[in-house]
Amino acid sequence: MINWNAINWTALIIFAALFLLVTVIGFVAARWRRGDLNNIQEWGLGGRSFGTLITWFLLGGDLYTAYTFIAVPAQVFASGAIGFFAVPYTILVYPFIFVVMPRLWAVAHKHKFVTAADFVEGRFQSKPLALAVAFTGILATMPYIALQLVGLQAVLSAMGLSGSGIVGDLPLIIAFLILALYTFSSGLRAPALVAIVKDALIYITVLAIIIYVPIKLGGFGNIFGAVAQHAQVTKGFTETLSSDPSKGNSMWAFATLAFGSAFALFLYPHSVTSTLSSNSGRVIQRNAMLLPLYSVMLAFLALTGYMALAAHLHPATATGAVPALVNYAFPDWFKGVAFAAIGIGALVPAAVMSIAAANLFTRNIYKAFFRPNASIAEEASTAKITSLVVKIGALIVVLAIPVAQAINLQLLGGMWILQTLPPVILALYTRWFNRWALLVGWAAGMVYGTFTMLQPLFNPTAFGLPANGGKVLSTVPITLGSMKLNGYVALDAVVVNIVVAAVLSLVLNLARVSNGNDVTKPSDYVEAEEPVSPTEIGAAPALAE
Amino acid sequence: MGKSAMARASLVLLLVPFVALLWVASYNKTDPAIEGIPFFYWYLLLWLPLSTAITAIVYFANRK
């Protein structure tokens, strides 16, 4: 039941009004830049028509998720300096994007690839390898969507809207069903338009927090003073990174988490979808310059973890740190704005993620293995229905399993998705790797990474965790000679992956094992000098579905 | 060195943020602090605009 007296009505009404606004926008989006939504190129990629500004809003809204807004400050609140790896991570991702993604965009545009797995299939003529990439993408995306719901749940309960049983879950279910319906009808256009509202709200909220809260707390000197004090009395919380080699140097963890996450981010299907929906490689490069503005905001949000400490807030769990700070600092009406920012922040990524997963399923599983002759309309309707199924699946996951398990799955997801780096990113530059070697390397990385990350779950005491407090760990120490490296497992696993793929490729290439036909040619990876005119985009008869 | 070679060479600049941010030992300290913000934190915040500036330089150097 819902406890009606606990509800903050002012905040809830503002929240509901903003939610209603984005719902209307979500449905109206179907008519914006009108295209044939019974074609997956239009429904699932917005017709590859988005310019610099829309791409900026969409990618910003998509990459910086509600879960990020909750989880990054939570980690800073609970562990201190290590949580700031999100800052170098979201800086380093952009030089990488600047160089690599225009190549993927160009080849995908030329050959009408909708997913990363489409590219792999075109490059290596290998359905198993494309399936591995598609499967990994869907697997990594599912828990990520589920965690967006956790973000939404966190703000709903901060407004007092929580309760037990099905009635308590009802607000979450309603919010998600609305999202599912407008995504179904408008496709990628919906999150692209909703992202504008979401991002505006987020910027307003973060500015308000970063200006007002430090004044209220007596300046950053006081905030960091409280942090230093807290570090002295709290086990597992440090103001700077621990450099004690016997414990496994946390500087190494910090660097590898930043580096590995930066390479993983644009392998996620939702990143690929938003990238391919832009209308040129230059748009992607301009966004590599402009998107760090969101990273500034994320860095400020990370600092809110410390503000919550300095304000002596004691949320039940660390994920409550940001909502508790909002409740502490602001009048009721602004709480509504701030919570709407995070709540709507859950909707944009959840929509893009479900569209991306639906594109993968439709193109690389359904069409590739079951209905090779599916018509354009059948392809689009399959994707629409899949996007519904994916969202309902995520909803069930959130309602059925504990949040800690969803977080564990998402941590595994980050490691899994990085294992698609060799067949997707390396293949943008070379076909030296054999397709079978890439498949075996992928499997090796997946198995190594999964087992390594699960170890602490089953043998917690060996990792310094309480006997019943086992959890999936992103960083697990490995011993190399006299060095003990406590690094990001995803990175270790992708090294295993690349080494296996390279050694096997050497052997298979010597044995002249076929590497399939490549439908792409070197010039496809470089964007044409002159922008392609719209009529040409529509035509391209030789490359039609 | 022609314009195109210069532009290509500018891509090397994109490696600078990687060195600056992954060499953690160089900035894992509290002093000097600015306005009470320890070095570790303001150094990381400073790299947000620096990295963007570098990307912008490379973008304009490679503009056709």
Interface residues (C-beta under 8 A of the other chain):
Chain A: A81 F84 V87 P88 I91 L92 Y94 P95 F98 V99 G219 F220 G221 N222 I223 F224 G225 A228 E239 T240 L241 S243 M251 W252 F254 A255 A258 F259 Q285 R286 A288 M289 P292 S295 V296 A299 L303 E529
Chain B: L11 L14 L15 P17 F18 L21 L22 W23 V24 A25 N28 K29 T30 A33 E35 G36 I37 P38 F40 Y41 L44 L45 W47 L48 S51 T52 I54 T55 A56 V58 Y59 N62 K64
